[in-house]
Amino acid sequence: MSMSEKALVPMQPDQENPYLDSADILIIGNGIAGLTAALEARTLAPDKRIVVITEQIHPTINTPALKQFAAGKLSREQLLAYPAGTEWQERIHVVTAHVEEIHARGKYVTLQGNRGFGYESLLLATGSSPNYLPANLPGRHFDGVIALHRLQDYMDLRRRLSEVSEVVVIGGGAHAIETVQCLLSLGVQVNWLIRSATLMPRILDEMASDMVLDGIRRAGAVVQAETEVTGIVGRVGCVAGVVTTQREMIPCQLVLTCTGTQPSMELARRCSIPLDSQRGILVDDHFRTNVPGIFAAGDVAAIKNPQTGAYETRAQWYAAV
């Protein structure tokens, strides 16, 4: 029986051991932080058993390249962060499953179906999830409203672009800027809605913001600052336009939200010993949490900023690496 098959065998209540299989290093999540950690661990510990458990149904991809993929400039195979078969070649076992809980004292996790998996060291690399439109916003569930974050979101966008002439982009960060530029390069009419008066106010001053926005406007986008969506108008269940705080109706066939992310903390909250957290799992300079044997990295980890003393997440690709 293979490791993956054994991991899927239900736990028996009278078992002496609380799990049926185990790893020296267990990593939850196969984003770039998780896989990079696995590969580095293999280099430093050639004889250790390394297992990655993930809910993703595809290998680790280069997420910054997703916009180029949506624009048709890259194929799915070109999105791979590492050559196909890297995990197998490096003897890194990948199990597709949902982790329900962390039993920190017994050093094992339970998978869906009350199945167990033990560990010596556990790395949480569960990534982040997008900030969606407010739950009470009318029309937020219409077909054509997409929060751009994962591969499936960009595959959805790519399939629709040939039938789209007008798009509304919501958001005021780098993610929104890149999305607007991608759409403009394809000849799509873009209406860009920014909640604040300036672009990326915590990074750019007013003059720098104006320079960026002027360039985007010259490229053909309609930019509206200090503007939010109050509702989405539909036609037979599909997006037909948005209504803004400026009391304007903007026709469109797609609404793309690029309004930031938040750490995926669901599993961290289901640890038998509470993990210290604020906006992310608090870690030290070695990515150790307050619970012995448990580490965190990538979008879910909050690291102390030496300048401010505050713990902050860094939801960027290269920070995760």
Secondary structure, DSSP 8 states (H G I E B T S, - for coil): --HHHHHTS---TT-SSS-S-EEEEEEE--SHHHHHHHHHHHHH-TTS-EEEEE--SS--B-GGGHHHHHTTSS-SGGGBSS-TTHHHHTTEEEEE--EEEEETTTTEEEETTTEEEEEEEEEE---EEE----TTSTTTTSBTEEE--SHHHHHHHHHHGGG-SEEEEE--SHHHHHHHHHHHHTT-EEEEE-SSSSSSTTT--HHHHHHHHHHHHHTT-EEESS--EEEEEEETTEEEEEEETTS-EEE-SEEEE---EEE--TTGGGBSS---BSSSEEE-TT-B-SSTTEEE-GGGEEEE-TTT--EEE--SHHHH-
